Amino acid sequence: MTKAMRQWAAAIKRTVLGDQAVRRMPLWYLPALGLFRRLSDASQEERQRFTQARLKRVLQAARQTTYGRECGGDLRLETWPLLTKEQVRSSPQAFLTVPEWLTVPASTSGTTGTPLKLYRSLPSIAVEQAALDWLWQQAGLNPRRTRYAVLRGDDIKSPEDTSPPFWQDEVGGRKRVFSSNHLTRKTLPYFREALQQFQPQCLFAYPSCVESLCRLLLLEGARLSIPYCITSSEKPSPALACLLREALGARWVDYYGQAERVAFAYALQPGEYYFLPGYAFVELIPVEESGDEVLYEIVGTSLWNHAMPLVRYRTGDLIRLPRVLGADEMEQIRWGLKPFSGVEGRTGDYLISPEGGVLMGIDHLPRYVDNVVRMQVIQESLDKVRILVIPDQGFSEKNILQIEHNIALKLPPSMHVTIEIVDALERTAQGKTPFIIRRIQTEEVF
């Protein structure tokens, strides 16, 4: 996907036309929304019947891919091996059932720093929107009429531009998108005034971004009135629910998903997450025992993206469950009838600017960068950042220029950034190689 095409697609998404003609295309959107409503009230047997029938269609499509032919899986899920991110990263075209030009390309690095190309069908995009809209409705919101603000990792303007506005309006003025990377104690008055003037019914945010907003507001003795806050993409801190009530007066909803679209879970109450029935086929694979608890990896099979059907995909995301749970209770969790406490390990990957801003969207740095095995971001101090790159075959100056372009979108000029080509990434004392290593304390934000 060329840069011009990406810019065109991004522009369309910000319009009413893009919202209605792509994300909410009635042909696919309305049946999916009705399905999620029906299955949310259905018995476990009904949920299983629908999912098993849909799964056969997915497996039939997956068998037509290069990967499907090589692994030899049939219409029984157990005949398919577990699928890793590395397999998809190394050969994404092997998982396609249609030519690339008939798909909507996407890219992610998640929390690993490994660039991953993905391809989505138009129906799957509408189904994803239906899942989100179903969640909004559970919170008492009308997704087609609600005025909402966004505080995530969006690139509204260059980091070196420190003059307001730090936001832009989209979807006919019903949506106001803020640049979280410009939020500091100095710029807080502009954010506060823009939110007060816009009067959103809901704030859609990364947990770490809205936590920063709440703490800055309380530090200044200020408060806002925003009825709802919906968060995703990170593991919320234990303090978030209290901060939202105190600083915004907001009711909090959180959900879990991933770019690969192989699992979806939501929480209408803190610490009570349910898998959404009809979205994917979820398996829980035990990976570690710890005292009275067991860690399970979420393994999912998408039910809707026939363009790139990922079968038994290992998300790398973990949930912690009591060892005493029996088989029936485990099944109730898988089918969205019994809650679990949340997803482990999805803490906020952010940097801290010299101006005190919490810089989000750092996982975008590997986006659209080809020929890279892995990347790692190390913040040595408030104004010094190192980017370590393990190159793949074919890595060139063109790839470095793309990394530099991505850096310019996310980091202000006050931060000195160096790119280092390495053979190995830095490890923590526990032997892990996280995408982001911060050698400064979070408390320095305030």
N, C-alpha and C positions, 0 to 999 in steps of 0.2 A: 504494500500500500504506500503510494507516494505521499510526500509531505503535503502536496496540494489537495490530494484526496482526503487526507486526515483532517485538514483544516475545513474542507467542505462539509465532511460528515459532522464535525464538531459544531459548525455553524447551524446546520440543519437541526441538530438536537436541541438547540437553544430556542427554536421557533415553535409556535403553536402547530404549524403544519407537521414538523418533525415529531412532535409529541403525539398528535392524533393519527398521522398516516403511517408511522413506523412503530413506535412503542405501544400505541393503543389501536392498532389496526383491528377493526371490529371482527373481521373474519377469524382471527386467532385469539384476540384478547378477550372477547366476551365469553366464548366457551371455556377458556382457561379460568377466568374469574368465577364463573358459575361452578366449575369443577372444584376449585379450592373451597368455595362456600359449602358445597355439598359434602365433600370429604371431611371437612373440619367437624361436622356433626355425625359422621358415619361411624359404624362399629369397626373394630379391628378387622373382621372378616371382609367387610366391604372395601376397606382400604387395601387389603391384600389382594383381593380379586382384581381391582382396577390396576394396581401397580404391576401385578404379574402379567396381565394382558398387555399392558403398555410396554413392559420390559421385553416381551418377545419381539415386538416390532423394532425396538432399538437394537436388539441382538441380531435380528435379520439384516438390518442396515449395516451394523458393524462388521458382519461377516463379509461384506462386499469391499471393505477397505484392504489396503495392502497389509496392514497390521493384522486384521482379522483373518486373512488367508494364511498368513505366516504362523499365527498361534493356533489355528485350527479349532477355535471354540465353536460350539453349536448353539442351539436355542436354550440350553441349560446354563445358567449363570456360573455354576460351579466348574464348568469346563474351561472357563476363561481364567488366565493367571491374573494376579494383582498387577496393576499398571503403575509405573513410577513417573514422576515428573521428568526425570532424565530421559526416559524413553520418548516422551512427547516432545521434549525440547530438542532432542537430536534429530528428529524427523517428523515434524508436525504434519507434513503432507501425507504421510503414511496412514493418517487417521481420517482423511477426507473421503466422503462419499460422492462429492460433486467437485467441479472445478473451482479454484479459488475465487474466480470472479463472480460466482453465484453466492458467495458468502459475505459476511460482514467481519473483516479482520479485527482482532483485538490483541493486546499485548499486556503482559504482566510480569512482575518479578516476585510478587508476594513478599514474604519476609526473608527470602533466601538470597536475593541478589542475583538469581539466575534468570536471565531473560527467557520468556516463554511466549511463543506465538500460538494464538488460538483463532479459531474460525467459528462463526455463529450463523445459524440460519435465521431468516427473518421471523418465522414463527416462534423460535426460541426467545427472541428479544421481546416479543409481545407477551409470552408466557412469563418471563421474568418480571415484566412490568405488572402483570396481573397478580403475581405473588406479592409484590410490594404494595400494590393497591389494596389487596385483601388485608394486609397487615394494618395499613392506614385505617381501613374501615373498622377493624377490631379495636383500634384506639379511639374510635368515634369521629374520625376525620373523613371528609369527602375529598378523594384524591384529585378530582377534576375541578374543584372549586376552591380548595384551601389555599390561602396565601402562605407561602413558606419561604424561609431563609435557609441558605446553605453555608455551612462553615466546615469545609473539608480541605482537600488539597488542590483546589482549582487554581489555575494560573490566570488571574485577572489582569495583572500588569507586571512589568519588570520589577524584580526585587529592589533595583536601584531607584525606582520611582517612589519616593516617600511622601508624596503629596496626595491628599484625598481627591476623588473618591477611591475607596478600596473595595469597591463592589460594582456589580452591574446587574441590571434587571433583564429577565428573560421570560419566555412563554407569555407574551402579551402583558408583562408587568405583574404577573402573579407570583413570580419567583425572583428572589434577590440573592445573588451568589456573592459571597464575601471571600476575600483573599486572607486566609488564616495566617499566611506567612508575613503579613503586614501588621498583625495584631500584637501590640506592645503596650506598655503602660502609657507611653507618650501618645499613641494613636487611639487609645481606648475611647476618648470622648467622641471621636468621629464614628466609631463602630456603634457606640451607645445611641447616639443621635439618629444614625441611619436605621437602627432597629426600632427605635421608638417611633420614628416617622412612618416606617413601613408597616408596623403592627402585624407581624406574622402570627398566624395561629400555631405554627409549628416550626421548630428549628431542626434541620437535618444536618448532623454533624459527625465528625470523628470524636470519639470520647476524649482524647487528649486535648483537642482544640476547644471543645466546649468547657472542659474543666479549666483550661487556661483563662477563657473568657469569664467564667464564674469567679475564679480566684481574683482576677484583676478587678472585677466589679466590687466584690466584697472588700478588697483592699482599699478601694476608694470610697467605701460606704455607700455604694450605689446598687440599685436593683432594677430589673426589668420584669415585664409581665409577658411571658410567652407560655401559653397553655400546655404545649406538648414539645417534647424533644425526642427525636428518633436518632439513635446512633448505630454505627456498624463499623466493621473492618478492623477493630482493635478490641483487646480485652479491657473492659472498663475497670477503673480503679474502685476499690470498696467505698471510697468517699463520694463517688459521683452522684448517686441518688440524692444524698443530703445536700450537696452543693447546688444541684439543679433546683431543688425545692426552695433553698434559701435565697439564691441569687436570681432565679427566673420565675419561681413559683410554678415550675413545669412538672407535668407528669412524664415519666420516662419510659420509653420503649426501646429495646435493643434487638438487633437481629444479626445472625451469622450467615455468611455465604462466602463464595470465592469466585474468581474470574472463570474457573472451569465449569461452574454451575452444576456441581454434582451433589450438593447438599444445601439445605436451607433450614435454619432454626430461628426461633424468635422467643422473646421474653416480654410479656406484658407486666410482669412483676419482677423485681430484682432477684436474680438467682434461680429463676424458674423458666428454663428453656425447653421448648418443644420442637421436634422436627415437624416440618410442614408436610402433611400427607399429599401424595400426588405429584410432588416436585421431582423426586429422585428415589432411587432404590438405595437405601442406606444400610451398610454393614458396619459392625463394631468389632474390630480386631484387637484382642488383648496384646499389649506390647510390654507391659511392666507391672509388677506387683509391688505395692508399697504398704506394708502393715495391713490395715483393715480395708485398704482400697486397691483398685485395679485401674490402670490407665489403658484406655482403648483408643485406637486410631480410627478416625472417621474415614471410611472407604465408601465412595459413592459411584453410582452409575446414573448419568443424566437420562431423563425420560423424554426430553424434548428437542435436543439439538441433533437432529438427524444428519446435519452437514458434517459434524465432527463428533460422532458418538464415542464418548470415553467410557470404557467398561471397567468396573472395579478399580477406580482411580484412587490411589493413596494420596489423601490431602495433606498428610503430615500434621494435621490438627488433632488434638487429643482431648478426650473428656475423662473425668475422674468419677468413678462409681464405686459404691460400697461393695466389698467382696461378697457380702451375704446375699446379694440380689440373685434370685433364681432365674431360670430360663424364661418363665412367663413374664416376669418384670422386665427383663432385658428386651423382650419382644415388644412390650408396651412402650418402652423408650424409643425403639427403632421406628415404630409406627405412629409416634406423636401423641400417645395417650398418657404417658407418664413423663414428668420433667426431669431434667438433669441440671446441674448447677452452673454450667457454662463451659466454654472452650478454653483449654489451657494454652498459655504461651503466646497469645496474640496481644502482646503489650505494644504500646505505641512506639513506632520507629520514627523518631524525630531528632532534629538538631536544635541547638539554641544559638540564636544570633547574638552578636555583640550588643545589639540594641535591646536584647531581652525577649525577642520574639521566639515562639515555638514554631519551628519550620517543619511543616508537614509535607506529605507527598514525596518524601525522599526515595520511596520505593519506585518512583517514576524515573529515576536516573538511568536505569538500564533499559528503559523503553525504547523500542525501535533500534536498538544497538545490536547489530549482527556480529557473529564470530566472537562471542564472548562466552566463556565457560561459567564464570561467576564474578561478581563484583562485591566489594566491601567498602563501607564508608566509616572512617575513623575520625572522630572529632577530638583533636589533641587539646584544643583550647577554644575559647569563644570565637577567636578569629582565624583558627587554623584547622583545615580539614584535608585529610588524605583520602584519595580514592584508589583502592587497590583493584587491579584488573588482571584476571587470569585469562589470557587470550586463547582463542581457538584457532584452528587452521583458517587462513585467509584474513586474519585480523590486519587492519591497515590504518593509515592516517584518516581515511574516511570515517572509520568507526570512532576514532578519537574525537573527530570534529562533532560527531553526533552526541558523544558524551558531554563535550564542552557546551554544546547547545542546550542539552538538558540541564546542565548545571546552572547556566545563565537564567533559566526559567524558574529555578527554585531557590538559589542562594544569592544574597545581596553582595555587592562589591566589597563590603567591609570584611568579608570572609576570604582568606587566601586559600585557594584550593590547588592541590597538586594531584596529578594522575600518575600512578606508578604501575608499570607492567611487572607482574610478579609470577612466581611459580606456585606460591601457596599463600593462603590468607592467614591472618592472625587468629590465634586460638585463645579462648578464655582459660581460666584456671581449671574449668571443668572439661576442657578439651573441645569446646564447641566453637564454631566459626559463624557468629551472628552477622547479619547484614550490616547492622550499625553498632559501633562501639563508641560510647561517649566517655571520655576521661575527665569530664566535668560533672558537677552535681546539678541535678534538676532544680534545686533550690535557687540556683543563680538566676533563674528566670525572673524572680520577684525581688 
